[in-house]
Amino acid sequence: TSMGRRRPWLLIAALPFSLSFIGLWQAFPDNENQALKFAYYLICLLVFNSAANSIAVPYSALTTDLVADYDQATELTKIRMVFNIVLGVVGSFVSVNR
């Protein structure tokens, strides 16, 4: 498309990702019907996982669009993953120590 190969996936998947994430944390109104509650949360989880993958795959592939050289793409991916791990660990420690 005129927006590129990756951007439509990121933009289109953002809405179901957001809505299903909200749906997973909403209390189901009917506590009596366990089968209906199970189906609701199952559908929310399936939509959430599908949308998350629809965002994660193009996001991970963006590195190859930024550079033409394989070694540069590998270096950028390494930097992204190091920041991902370091900030994830820092975020975990900050939330635990509050």
C-alpha positions as CSV (number, residue, x, y, z in Angstrom):
1,T,0.0,0.0,0.0
2,S,1.0,3.6,0.0
3,M,1.6,3.3,3.7
4,G,4.1,0.5,3.3
5,R,4.1,-3.2,3.9
6,R,4.0,-3.1,7.7
7,R,2.0,-0.1,8.8
8,P,-1.4,-1.4,7.8
9,W,-0.9,-4.5,10.0
10,L,0.1,-2.3,12.9
11,L,-2.8,0.1,12.5
12,I,-5.5,-2.5,11.8
13,A,-4.5,-4.8,14.6
14,A,-4.4,-1.9,17.2
15,L,-8.2,-1.7,17.6
16,P,-8.9,-5.4,18.3
17,F,-5.8,-5.6,20.4
18,S,-7.0,-2.7,22.6
19,L,-10.6,-3.8,22.8
20,S,-9.7,-7.4,23.6
21,F,-7.2,-6.3,26.3
22,I,-9.9,-4.2,27.9
23,G,-12.4,-7.1,27.6
24,L,-10.0,-9.5,29.3
25,W,-10.0,-7.3,32.4
26,Q,-13.7,-6.5,32.5
27,A,-15.8,-8.4,35.0
28,F,-18.3,-10.6,33.2
29,P,-21.8,-9.4,34.2
30,D,-23.5,-12.8,34.5
31,N,-21.9,-14.9,37.3
32,E,-24.4,-17.7,37.0
33,N,-23.7,-18.9,33.5
34,Q,-20.1,-20.4,33.6
35,A,-20.2,-21.6,30.0
36,L,-21.1,-18.2,28.7
37,K,-18.3,-16.6,30.9
38,F,-15.8,-19.2,29.6
39,A,-16.8,-18.5,26.0
40,Y,-16.5,-14.7,26.5
41,Y,-13.0,-14.9,28.0
42,L,-11.9,-17.5,25.4
43,I,-13.0,-15.3,22.5
44,C,-11.3,-12.2,24.2
45,L,-8.1,-14.2,24.6
46,L,-8.1,-15.6,21.1
47,V,-8.7,-12.1,19.6
48,F,-6.0,-10.6,21.9
49,N,-3.4,-13.2,21.0
50,S,-4.2,-13.0,17.3
51,A,-4.0,-9.2,17.4
52,A,-0.8,-9.2,19.5
53,N,0.9,-11.5,16.9
54,S,-0.4,-9.3,14.1
55,I,1.4,-6.4,15.7
56,A,4.6,-8.3,16.9
57,V,5.5,-9.9,13.6
58,P,5.5,-6.7,11.5
59,Y,7.2,-4.8,14.4
60,S,10.0,-7.4,14.5
61,A,10.4,-7.3,10.7
62,L,10.7,-3.5,10.7
63,T,14.5,-3.8,11.3
64,T,15.1,-5.2,7.8
65,D,13.2,-2.3,6.2
66,L,15.4,0.2,8.0
67,V,18.8,-1.0,6.7
68,A,19.9,-3.0,3.7
69,D,22.9,-4.8,5.3
70,Y,22.4,-8.0,7.2
71,D,25.0,-7.1,9.8
72,Q,23.4,-3.8,10.5
73,A,20.0,-5.4,10.8
74,T,21.4,-7.9,13.3
75,E,23.0,-5.1,15.3
76,L,19.7,-3.1,15.4
77,T,17.8,-6.2,16.5
78,K,20.5,-6.9,19.2
79,I,20.1,-3.3,20.6
80,R,16.3,-3.5,20.5
81,M,16.4,-6.8,22.4
82,V,18.9,-5.6,25.0
83,F,16.8,-2.6,25.8
84,N,13.7,-4.8,25.9
85,I,15.2,-7.1,28.4
86,V,16.9,-4.4,30.6
87,L,13.7,-2.3,30.7
88,G,11.6,-5.3,31.4
89,V,13.8,-6.3,34.4
90,V,13.9,-2.7,35.7
91,G,10.1,-2.4,35.4
92,S,9.7,-5.7,37.3
93,F,11.9,-4.5,40.1
94,V,10.2,-1.1,40.3
95,S,6.7,-2.7,40.5
96,V,7.8,-5.3,43.1
97,N,9.5,-2.8,45.4
98,R,6.6,-0.4,45.6
